[in-house]
Amino acid sequence: MAASVEYNEDSIKSLDWREHIRLRPGMYIGKLGDGSAVDDGIYVLVKEVIDNCIDEHVMGHGKTIHVKVGDHRVEVRDYGRGIPLGKVVDCVSKINTGGKYDSSAFQKSVGLNGVGTKAVNALSTYFKVQSFREGETKLAEFNTGELTNDAKIVKSSERNGTLITFEPDNTVFKNYHFIPEYLDNQIWNYAFLNAGLTINFNGEKYHSENGLLDLLTRKSDVDNIRYPIIHLKGDDIELAITHSNQYGEEYYSFVNGQYTTQGGTHLAAFREAVVKTIRDFYKKDYDAADIRASIVGAIAVRVQEPVFESQTKTKLGSLNVAHEGPTMRSFVLDFVRKALDDHLHKNQAVADALLKRILQSERERKEIAGIKKLANDRAKKANLHNKKLRDCRLHFDDKKGDEDRLAETMLFITEGDSASGSITKSRDVQTQAVFSLRGKPFNCFGHTKKVVYENEEFNLLQHALNIEDGIEGLRYRKIVIATDADVDGMHIRLLLLTYFLQFFPELVKSGHVFILETPLFRVRNKKETIYCYSDEERQRAIAKLGNKPEITRFKGLGEISPEEFGEFIGEDIRLEPVILKKDTKIEDLLKFYMGKNTPDRQNFIIDKLRVEKDLVEEELV
């Protein structure tokens, strides 16, 4: 029996602000991560700093923000009022110190808790804040929240505003790297939500005059939408909506400039309001699923003292719009009911195109109703003894649970018994599940959603992910394609991506799909083993170990033992996110790679082909 630990005065500890943030970073910035996911902590740090600049802009101070992000250093300069010089140190290093507690100075700001820049400071190995105000400047520097340089106030000829520079701590964010596409989307969202603001990001200009209309133009395939984007604006609310030809629903929702990736009351009200308004307009009780099928929408609201369900503000809770005002639901419902109804009455061509889309969705739903019921019955029986799925204990859609742990949930999709066996034996059974394919999946390009139910493997995968009716109930934060790095493995990868892009594009667009990187080489001697993911890493490992180390080339996942596999899917897991670039059209992409345009594809392969002679010459250079 273990000795009992005495509980007395010595057991009670008080941590200062920086110690608490560094001990419990998840309370302040959500999950940590390495930058491979869009909601990883390093992007939250960037957001927290830019949010302050946006609040200045919203209050009418500063129309330009300069943002520079290098490999590990971030610089943000605004041209607002500048932090009062006597409070520069306090504002970035004392909890419960800030201007946002005075609602007359910051109404409807992104955050009201005054924690953001303190968290950035505490979680950075280098943090500098410099305020320029009325011809003077004050600078302070920190290391993991500890003040290292408290400079005196001196004269300055620079314009008013604030400059913040920081380097995230790589002992907290291990092996982190910024992904340009994530930052690009993040900066564009700021521009769309603040029409007239200019953000210069790494030398590029980001500017929007039409708000959410510009956002939906960028996010949707404008050549394939069913009617021109509807753009509606009111006091403290803006929305944009259209229907496309893709499957599923796609939404972008914002509160006070914050991208609420997990939605909340405003998005739920928006979805409900669209259905109610359209039913009333056409005077017919259409199925909600038929009305919302293929919808692409965006909503932004501004409220006083928003109530978020987490520190990172990704989901809006229940609240009134103002202290004595309507609820968020009734506020959104009332606006949509009037504004959308007016628009449809004034634009008959839009109303006709929208009705045509609804009727098409209704026909498609009824066509697959029979096979859908049979497939779902089969899936329910298979779930009791689903040999394809080795599930984990925690799930992303669990209503109660540790947010950090739920964000770690992932489903590995792998092929072959040996590979799935190795992952199954070495995985974390709390957060990692495995779905085993029996071979190459069916090429579903050009087929309707009926194939998802007719193909047993696709149907079981859909049920394992819980995405039949949308991604709100997604059971795993990350869907990880784990195939061999050979021709067959690449082909399986393409077939799975075709399935997701064709029928569940929102999974990819929302940053849930990843490719597992596994080492190509193992280089070792008697003292050390180094796993290498590229030939460059192999060369460095050989140089480090010297004296002719043993080199093993891994040809497939099945060759890696369960013990070794544990090294690659644990804390140091390397995941490559599947990202759609802004000018990528899904239909054209799939048609080129998975369609029957054989000559075009052959010419592309020939143009890109590199023979052994070329590779040798590159290595010599």
Buried (B, 14 or more C-beta within 10 A) or exposed (E): EEEEEEEEEEEEEEEEBBBBBBEEBBBBBBBBBBBBBBBBBBBBBBBBBBBBBBBBBBBEBBBBBBBBBEEBEBBBBBBBBBBEBEBBBEBBBEBEBBBBEEEEEBBBBBBBBBBBBBBBBBBBBBBBBBBBBEEBBBBBBBBBBEBEEEEEBEEBEBEBBBBBBBBBBEEBBEEBEBBEBBBBBBBBBBBBBBBEBBBBBEEEEBBBEBBBBBBBBBBBBBEBBBBEBBBBBBEBBBBBBBBBEBBBBBBBBBBBBBBBBBBBBBBBBBBBBBBBBBBEBBEEEBBBBBBBBBBBBBBBBBBBBBBBBEBBBBBBEEBBBEEEBEBBBBBBBBBBBEBBBEBBEEBEEBBEBBBEBBEBBBEBBEEBEEBBEEBBEBBEEBEEEBEBBBBBEBBBBEEEEEBBBBBBBBBBBBBBEBBBBBBBBBBBEEBBBBBBBEEEBBBBBEBBBBBBBBBBBBBBBBBBBBBBEBBBEBBBBBBBBBBBBEEBBEBBBBBBBBBBBBBBBBBBBBBBBBBBBBBBBBBBBEEEBBBBBEEEBBBBBBEEBEEEBEBBEBEBBBBBEEEBBBBBBEEEBBBEBBBBEEEEEBBEBBBEBBBEEEEEBEEEEEEEEEEEEEEEEEEEE
